[in-house]
Amino acid sequence: MSTIVLVHGLWVTPRSWEHWVPYYEAQGHTVLTPAYPGFEVEVEALRADPTPIATVTVPDTVAHLEKIITALPEKPIIMGHSFGGTLTQLLLDRGHGAAGVVIDSAPPEGIRVTPPSQIKSLFPILNNPAKRHQAAGFTPAQFHYAFTNTLSEEESQAAYDRYAIPAPGSWVWAYGLLANLTPGKQETWVDFRNEQRAPLLFIAGGADHIMPPSVNRSNAHHYKAPGTVTDFHEFPGRSHWTCAEPGWEQVADYALDWALRHAR
């Protein structure tokens, strides 16, 4: 049995893992779902006061996660969704984790694939420079396109009502699409040739708009260190909401089976 750390992405909280926690715990695993610093409150509280969202930083978040992980009695399996996938890559690059799984991962610095659907998904955050300093959210219609495009409008609205919060606009502006335009190493830089990195699996949803398979495939192919394990798997027809949309159990099973087989 293993300890599993599930790292949430942007526009959601640890609540987004609420199906996975009991599912893995029922198999005998210890499961942690750490929040970003200041995100420890419920979704409704963050909607009412998004101040912690606007001010959180990536270095503080990585340090917060490192503190939790290094206090564990064993190296955990680390799984991250969306920007949680970026954070997972940063953690593995720093020597943490027995294995890592990133699901619909946002890219670290150096990934230059930008499909049109990704630009359209992020445009509501990038269309106003003022949002760089704000907690920036999606409307239900924008969330439906970016996250839940395989669901009906009613199903998407239900997901939005239960899970959606704003995201730190600074993260969307500074990383991903724009990180490659800034000179020097950015806060989301990882060493793709790190020979000490734990095994890493990329899982992509074939119908994902905001982080399409081409982004994750390119990210996986950047890892070139000899002796390391990097795999890629695509689930056809699944959206960015793959961890909660119908059939999420198949994704959870594949992620855990792979991690347990490759953990070191």
C-alpha positions, 0 to 999 in steps of 0.5 A, spaced: 500 500 500 502 506 498 501 514 500 498 518 494 498 525 494 493 528 489 494 536 487 489 540 484 489 545 478 487 552 477 479 554 477 478 548 482 480 546 489 481 539 493 474 538 492 475 536 485 478 530 487 472 528 492 471 521 488 478 519 487 479 519 495 474 514 497 476 510 491 483 509 493 482 509 500 478 503 499 484 499 496 488 501 502 492 507 500 493 513 504 490 519 500 492 526 501 489 532 497 493 538 499 490 545 497 494 551 495 496 556 501 490 560 503 485 555 499 484 550 505 477 553 505 471 551 502 469 553 494 464 557 497 468 561 501 473 562 496 468 565 491 466 570 497 473 572 498 478 571 492 483 574 496 488 568 497 487 566 490 489 573 487 496 573 491 498 566 491 505 564 488 508 558 485 514 558 489 510 559 495 505 553 493 511 548 491 514 550 498 508 548 501 507 542 498 514 540 499 513 541 506 507 536 506 511 531 502 517 531 506 514 530 512 511 523 510 514 516 512 515 514 505 516 517 498 508 518 495 506 517 489 504 524 486 498 525 481 496 532 479 491 535 474 492 541 470 496 546 473 497 540 478 501 537 473 506 542 472 506 542 480 507 535 480 513 536 475 516 541 479 516 536 485 519 530 481 524 535 478 526 536 486 527 529 488 520 528 491 515 522 489 516 515 488 512 516 481 508 521 478 502 521 474 500 528 470 493 528 468 491 533 462 497 537 465 499 544 464 506 545 461 512 547 464 517 552 461 519 550 454 513 547 451 511 551 445 505 547 442 499 552 443 493 549 439 487 554 437 482 551 442 487 552 448 488 559 446 480 560 446 480 557 452 484 561 456 482 568 452 477 570 457 483 571 462 488 573 457 483 578 454 484 584 459 491 585 462 488 588 469 486 580 470 494 579 471 493 582 478 486 579 480 483 572 481 480 571 474 474 566 473 470 563 467 463 564 466 459 557 466 459 558 458 466 559 458 467 553 463 463 549 459 468 550 453 474 549 457 473 544 462 467 540 460 465 540 453 463 533 453 458 534 458 451 537 457 449 544 459 446 541 465 451 537 467 456 542 466 452 547 470 452 542 476 460 541 475 461 549 475 456 550 481 460 545 485 467 546 484 469 552 480 473 558 483 477 563 480 484 562 478 490 567 480 490 571 473 498 572 474 499 564 473 495 564 467 499 570 464 506 569 466 506 561 465 504 556 459 503 560 453 507 566 455 513 563 459 517 562 453 517 569 451 520 571 457 528 571 458 531 566 463 529 560 467 522 562 469 518 559 476 515 553 472 522 551 469 524 543 470 530 540 468 528 535 462 535 531 463 534 530 470 537 523 471 534 522 478 527 524 476 522 519 478 518 515 473 512 520 470 506 518 466 502 523 462 495 522 461 491 526 456 484 527 454 482 526 447 477 531 447 480 536 452 480 543 449 484 547 454 490 542 455 489 538 448 493 531 447 498 535 443 501 539 449 501 533 453 505 529 448 510 535 447 511 535 454 512 528 455 517 528 449 521 533 452 524 528 457 530 525 455 534 523 461 537 516 460 535 511 464 528 515 466 521 512 465 516 517 461 510 514 458 504 517 455 497 515 454 491 518 451 484 517 453 479 518 447 473 522 447 475 525 454 475 532 456 479 536 461 474 534 466 476 527 466 477 526 473 470 527 474 466 526 468 463 519 467 468 513 467 473 517 471 474 510 474 478 508 468 482 514 469 484 513 476 485 505 475 490 506 469 494 512 473 494 508 479 496 501 476 502 505 472 504 508 478 505 502 483 508 498 477 513 503 476 514 506 483 521 506 486 
